[in-house]
Amino acid sequence: MKYSLLKLLMAASLPSLLAVLTVPGAARDHETEIVVPGSVQDVGAGGQELAKFPKELRQLPAMHLAWPTHAEMLAVATAGSRIVAVGDHGTVLVSDNDGKTYRQVREVPTRVPLTSVNFVDDKQGWAVGHWGVVLHTEDGGETWKLLRQDTSVDQPLFSVYFMDRNNGLAVGLWSLALRTTDGGASWTTVKMPAPPGADKSGPNLYEIFTGQDRTLYIAAEMGAVYRSKDDGQSWSLSLTGNRGSLWAGLELHDGTLLVAGLNGKILRSADSAKTWTDVPSGATGSITDLAQGPDGSVIGVGLEGTVVNSKDGVSFTASPRADRASLTAVLLTAKGSALLFSKDGVVESK
């Protein structure tokens, strides 16, 4: 089955997309199929060739799955000591025992894929996904409220980040960048500078990450990294010299920046994204996420079982998994253990 989400498809460099989304772990008589034709290259900025929003999804909440830990998961965050992971079909998983077990929460008001999640404390969090969906929770992920949805065009949001309970950003396909100052109740569009050679729709924006003094960064398509010093009101463009998509970004404890993406590429900046240098990763699979532990160690995960590790964020060693799992997200716990997530759900520790 082809991956159901644009992020995985583009990272794998698949030439086209015809994804039939089915709900894993559900009884067959409750199975839902959504056909999403086209590809990033095949659709125009006007959206003429994009799938129409299925009417049956307008009011449907997330399905309650028999095996929710087998649902495709796309992102993970912490809400205090709780772990919250989000993914396909509106699935939200929580763990209150450092990832030993997970359960699916019962109140999520959408069935579309969720691609990113972020918390500012142990209660307040936001998640985003396809069809421009933005969700909000006030109880650590137990229940969610729909704040935004654009059924006119499937312009997915790939990343969300809040500086505090009021000020936040969400970014996605075709340079879509949204900003809120009221906790997500309303959103304004932010115009992003385009790199040389970009078409009129603009590069895709994949992951927001934060730096010192509330500096914000976005890892993007075409080897671009965006930087903002005013809480996302305006952005400057940094070109890394690499033309491939950058899926993940991270600021290390010492202020050094790392971005990673297509074909195992990792780049490093020690001057706040002014200049970049290649960091050999030893991996060929595309890197989808980066994380740093309390001791300064760094881990990157990605497609084809890609796992790269570094003690200092300077030199990396590749240790690919034998099962070649398509890894989508990683979280390092306070104890230093790595929790992995994939297109097939929660990954058991090896």
C-alpha positions as CSV (number, residue, x, y, z in Angstrom):
1,M,0.0,0.0,0.0
2,K,1.3,3.4,-0.9
3,Y,1.8,5.8,2.0
4,S,-1.2,8.0,2.7
5,L,0.6,11.2,3.6
6,L,2.4,13.7,1.5
7,K,5.4,13.9,3.8
8,L,6.2,10.2,3.5
9,L,5.6,10.2,-0.2
10,M,7.8,13.1,-1.0
11,A,10.6,11.8,1.3
12,A,10.5,8.5,-0.5
13,S,10.6,10.3,-3.9
14,L,7.6,8.4,-5.2
15,P,6.6,9.7,-8.6
16,S,2.9,9.8,-8.1
17,L,0.2,9.4,-5.5
18,L,-3.0,7.5,-5.5
19,A,-3.6,6.8,-1.8
20,V,-6.5,4.8,-0.6
21,L,-6.7,5.3,3.1
22,T,-8.2,2.5,5.1
23,V,-8.6,2.3,8.8
24,P,-6.3,-0.4,10.3
25,G,-7.6,-2.4,13.2
26,A,-11.2,-1.7,12.6
27,A,-14.0,-4.1,11.7
28,R,-14.5,-4.4,7.9
29,D,-18.1,-3.1,8.1
30,H,-16.7,0.1,9.6
31,E,-13.9,0.6,7.2
32,T,-13.7,4.0,5.4
33,E,-11.9,4.6,2.1
34,I,-10.8,8.0,0.9
35,V,-9.3,8.3,-2.5
36,V,-6.8,11.1,-2.8
37,P,-5.6,11.5,-6.5
38,G,-2.6,13.4,-7.9
39,S,0.8,14.3,-6.5
40,V,2.6,17.4,-5.4
41,Q,3.9,17.7,-8.9
42,D,0.6,17.0,-10.5
43,V,-1.6,19.6,-8.7
44,G,-1.7,23.3,-9.5
45,A,-1.9,26.1,-7.0
46,G,-5.5,26.7,-8.0
47,G,-6.3,23.2,-6.7
48,Q,-8.3,22.2,-9.7
49,E,-7.0,18.6,-9.6
50,L,-7.1,18.2,-5.8
51,A,-9.6,15.8,-4.3
52,K,-12.8,17.2,-3.1
53,F,-13.5,17.0,0.6
54,P,-15.5,13.9,1.1
55,K,-18.9,14.9,2.4
56,E,-19.0,11.9,4.8
57,L,-15.9,13.3,6.6
58,R,-17.4,16.6,7.5
59,Q,-18.9,15.5,10.8
60,L,-17.1,12.2,11.4
61,P,-14.9,11.9,14.5
62,A,-11.8,9.7,14.7
63,M,-12.6,6.0,14.5
64,H,-12.1,4.0,17.7
65,L,-9.6,1.3,16.5
66,A,-9.3,-2.3,17.8
67,W,-5.5,-1.9,17.5
68,P,-4.8,1.8,17.7
69,T,-1.0,1.3,18.2
70,H,-0.9,-0.1,14.6
71,A,-2.2,3.1,13.1
72,E,0.2,5.1,11.1
73,M,1.7,7.7,13.4
74,L,3.3,11.0,12.2
75,A,4.3,13.1,15.2
76,V,4.9,12.9,18.9
77,A,5.2,15.5,21.8
78,T,5.2,15.6,25.5
79,A,2.4,17.2,27.7
80,G,4.2,17.4,31.0
81,S,5.1,13.7,31.8
82,R,2.5,12.4,29.3
83,I,3.4,11.3,25.7
84,V,1.0,12.3,23.0
85,A,1.3,10.9,19.4
86,V,-0.9,11.7,16.4
87,G,-1.4,10.1,13.0
88,D,-3.7,8.7,10.4
89,H,-7.5,8.9,10.6
90,G,-7.4,11.4,13.5
91,T,-5.8,8.8,15.8
92,V,-4.4,10.3,19.0
93,L,-2.5,8.0,21.4
94,V,-1.3,8.9,24.9
95,S,1.0,7.2,27.3
96,D,1.4,7.9,31.0
97,N,4.2,5.4,31.7
98,D,7.1,6.6,29.5
99,G,5.9,4.8,26.4
100,K,5.4,1.3,27.9
101,T,1.8,1.3,26.9
102,Y,-0.5,3.5,24.9
103,R,-4.3,4.0,24.7
104,Q,-6.4,5.9,22.1
105,V,-8.2,8.9,23.4
106,R,-11.9,8.9,22.7
107,E,-12.8,12.5,21.7
108,V,-11.2,13.7,18.5
109,P,-13.5,15.6,16.1
110,T,-11.9,14.7,12.8
111,R,-11.0,11.6,10.8
112,V,-8.3,13.2,8.6
113,P,-4.6,12.5,9.0
114,L,-2.9,14.5,11.8
115,T,0.7,15.4,11.0
116,S,2.0,17.4,13.9
117,V,1.3,18.1,17.6
118,N,2.7,20.6,20.1
119,F,2.1,21.4,23.8
120,V,3.1,24.5,25.8
121,D,2.4,22.8,29.2
122,D,0.8,19.6,30.6
123,K,-2.7,20.7,29.5
124,Q,-2.7,23.1,26.5
125,G,-1.9,21.6,23.1
126,W,-2.6,21.8,19.4
127,A,-2.5,19.4,16.5
128,V,-2.7,20.0,12.7
129,G,-3.3,17.9,9.6
130,H,-4.8,17.5,6.2
131,W,-7.6,19.9,4.9
132,G,-6.0,22.6,7.0
133,V,-7.3,21.1,10.2
134,V,-6.3,22.6,13.6
135,L,-7.3,21.0,16.8
136,H,-6.9,22.2,20.4
137,T,-6.9,20.4,23.8
138,E,-7.1,21.8,27.3
139,D,-6.8,18.5,29.2
140,G,-3.5,17.0,28.0
141,G,-4.9,15.4,24.9
142,E,-7.9,13.6,26.4
143,T,-10.4,15.6,24.4
144,W,-10.0,17.9,21.4
145,K,-11.9,20.8,19.8
146,L,-11.9,21.7,16.1
147,L,-10.6,25.2,15.6
148,R,-10.0,25.4,11.8
149,Q,-10.7,23.4,8.7
150,D,-10.6,24.4,5.0
151,T,-12.7,22.1,2.9
152,S,-12.2,24.1,-0.3
153,V,-8.8,22.7,-0.9
154,D,-6.6,20.0,0.7
155,Q,-3.7,22.1,1.6
156,P,-2.2,20.1,4.5
157,L,-0.6,21.6,7.5
158,F,2.7,19.8,8.3
159,S,3.8,21.5,11.5
160,V,2.4,23.5,14.4
161,Y,4.3,25.3,17.2
162,F,3.1,27.6,20.0
163,M,5.3,30.0,21.9
164,D,2.7,30.3,24.7
165,R,-1.1,29.8,25.1
166,N,-1.9,32.6,22.7
167,N,0.8,32.9,20.0
168,G,1.3,30.1,17.5
169,L,2.2,29.1,14.0
170,A,1.2,26.4,11.5
171,V,2.8,25.7,8.2
172,G,2.3,23.4,5.3
173,L,1.9,22.8,1.6
174,W,2.7,25.5,-1.0
175,S,4.3,27.9,1.6
176,L,1.1,28.0,3.6
177,A,2.0,29.8,6.8
178,L,-0.6,30.8,9.4
179,R,-0.2,32.8,12.6
180,T,-2.5,33.2,15.6
181,T,-2.5,35.5,18.6
182,D,-5.6,34.1,20.3
183,G,-4.8,30.5,20.9
184,G,-6.0,29.4,17.4
185,A,-9.4,30.9,17.5
186,S,-8.5,32.9,14.4
187,W,-5.6,32.8,11.9
188,T,-3.9,35.2,9.6
189,T,-1.8,34.2,6.5
190,V,1.9,35.1,6.6
191,K,3.7,35.8,3.3
192,M,6.9,33.8,3.0
193,P,9.9,34.8,0.8
194,A,10.5,32.4,-2.1
195,P,13.9,30.9,-2.9
196,P,15.3,31.3,-6.4
197,G,13.7,28.9,-8.8
198,A,10.6,28.3,-6.8
199,D,7.3,28.3,-8.7
200,K,4.4,30.7,-7.9
201,S,2.9,28.3,-5.3
202,G,6.2,28.4,-3.2
203,P,8.1,25.6,-1.5
204,N,6.5,23.3,1.0
205,L,7.2,24.1,4.7
206,Y,7.8,21.0,6.7
207,E,8.8,21.6,10.3
208,I,8.9,24.5,12.7
209,F,11.5,24.4,15.4
210,T,12.6,26.9,18.0
211,G,15.9,28.5,19.0
212,Q,17.2,30.8,21.7
213,D,15.4,34.0,22.5
214,R,12.2,32.7,20.8
215,T,13.9,32.7,17.4
216,L,11.9,30.5,15.1
217,Y,13.0,28.3,12.2
218,I,11.3,26.3,9.5
219,A,12.9,23.4,7.6
220,A,11.5,23.5,4.0
221,E,11.6,22.2,0.5
222,M,14.5,23.1,-1.9
223,G,17.0,23.1,0.9
224,A,15.5,26.2,2.4
225,V,15.5,27.2,6.1
226,Y,13.4,30.2,7.2
227,R,14.2,32.3,10.3
228,S,12.0,34.7,12.3
229,K,13.0,37.0,15.2
230,D,9.5,38.5,15.8
231,D,7.3,35.4,16.7
232,G,6.6,34.6,13.1
233,Q,5.4,37.9,11.8
234,S,8.2,38.2,9.2
235,W,10.7,35.7,7.9
236,S,14.1,35.7,6.3
237,L,15.4,33.0,4.0
238,S,18.6,31.0,4.4
239,L,19.7,28.7,1.6
240,T,21.7,25.7,2.8
241,G,23.3,24.9,-0.6
242,N,21.4,21.6,-0.7
243,R,18.5,21.4,-3.1
244,G,16.7,18.5,-1.5
245,S,13.7,18.7,0.9
246,L,14.5,19.2,4.6
247,W,12.0,17.4,6.8
248,A,13.3,18.0,10.3
249,G,15.1,20.7,12.3
250,L,16.6,21.0,15.7
251,E,18.5,23.5,17.8
252,L,21.1,21.9,20.1
253,H,21.7,22.9,23.6
254,D,24.7,24.9,22.5
255,G,22.7,26.9,19.9
256,T,24.0,24.9,16.9
257,L,21.3,24.2,14.3
258,L,20.7,20.9,12.6
259,V,18.4,20.2,9.6
260,A,17.9,16.9,7.9
261,G,15.9,15.3,5.1
262,L,16.1,13.7,1.7
263,N,18.5,10.8,1.2
264,G,20.0,11.0,4.7
265,K,21.2,14.6,4.3
266,I,22.2,16.5,7.5
267,L,23.4,20.1,7.6
268,R,24.8,22.1,10.5
269,S,24.9,25.8,11.2
270,A,26.9,27.4,14.1
271,D,25.9,31.0,13.2
272,S,22.1,31.1,13.4
273,A,21.4,29.8,9.9
274,K,23.8,32.2,8.1
275,T,26.0,29.5,6.8
276,W,25.7,25.7,6.6
277,T,28.1,22.7,6.4
278,D,27.4,19.1,5.4
279,V,27.5,16.5,8.2
280,P,28.0,13.0,6.9
281,S,25.3,10.8,8.4
282,G,26.2,7.4,6.9
283,A,22.5,7.0,5.9
284,T,20.8,6.9,2.6
285,G,17.2,6.7,3.7
286,S,15.4,10.1,4.1
287,I,15.5,11.5,7.7
288,T,12.0,12.4,8.9
289,D,12.7,13.5,12.5
290,L,15.5,14.6,14.9
291,A,15.6,14.7,18.7
292,Q,18.2,15.6,21.4
293,G,18.4,14.0,24.8
294,P,19.2,15.6,28.2
295,D,22.9,14.5,27.8
296,G,23.3,16.3,24.5
297,S,23.1,13.1,22.4
298,V,21.1,13.4,19.1
299,I,19.1,10.8,17.2
300,G,17.6,11.0,13.7
301,V,15.1,8.5,12.3
302,G,13.7,8.0,8.8
303,L,12.6,5.8,6.0
304,E,14.0,2.3,5.2
305,G,14.8,1.8,8.9
306,T,17.1,4.8,9.1
307,V,18.5,5.5,12.5
308,V,21.5,7.8,13.0
309,N,23.1,8.7,16.4
310,S,25.5,11.3,17.6
311,K,27.0,12.0,21.0
312,D,27.6,15.7,20.2
313,G,25.6,16.6,17.1
314,V,28.9,16.9,15.2
315,S,29.6,13.4,14.0
316,F,27.0,10.7,13.3
317,T,26.9,6.9,13.0
318,A,24.2,5.1,11.1
319,S,22.6,2.0,12.6
320,P,19.7,1.0,10.3
321,R,17.1,-1.3,11.6
322,A,16.9,-4.8,10.1
323,D,13.2,-4.5,9.7
324,R,13.6,-1.4,7.5
325,A,10.6,0.2,9.2
326,S,9.5,3.5,7.8
327,L,10.1,5.7,10.9
328,T,8.3,8.9,11.1
329,A,8.9,10.3,14.6
330,V,11.2,9.9,17.6
331,L,11.1,11.1,21.2
332,L,13.9,10.8,23.7
333,T,12.6,10.4,27.2
334,A,14.1,12.0,30.3
335,K,15.8,8.7,31.0
336,G,17.4,8.7,27.5
337,S,15.4,5.9,25.9
338,A,14.2,6.5,22.3
339,L,10.6,6.0,21.5
340,L,10.0,5.3,17.8
341,F,6.9,5.7,15.6
342,S,6.3,4.6,12.1
343,K,3.8,4.2,9.3
344,D,2.8,0.9,11.0
345,G,2.3,2.5,14.4
346,V,4.3,2.4,17.6
347,V,7.6,0.6,17.1
348,E,8.7,-1.9,19.7
349,S,12.1,-1.3,21.2
350,K,14.8,-3.6,19.9
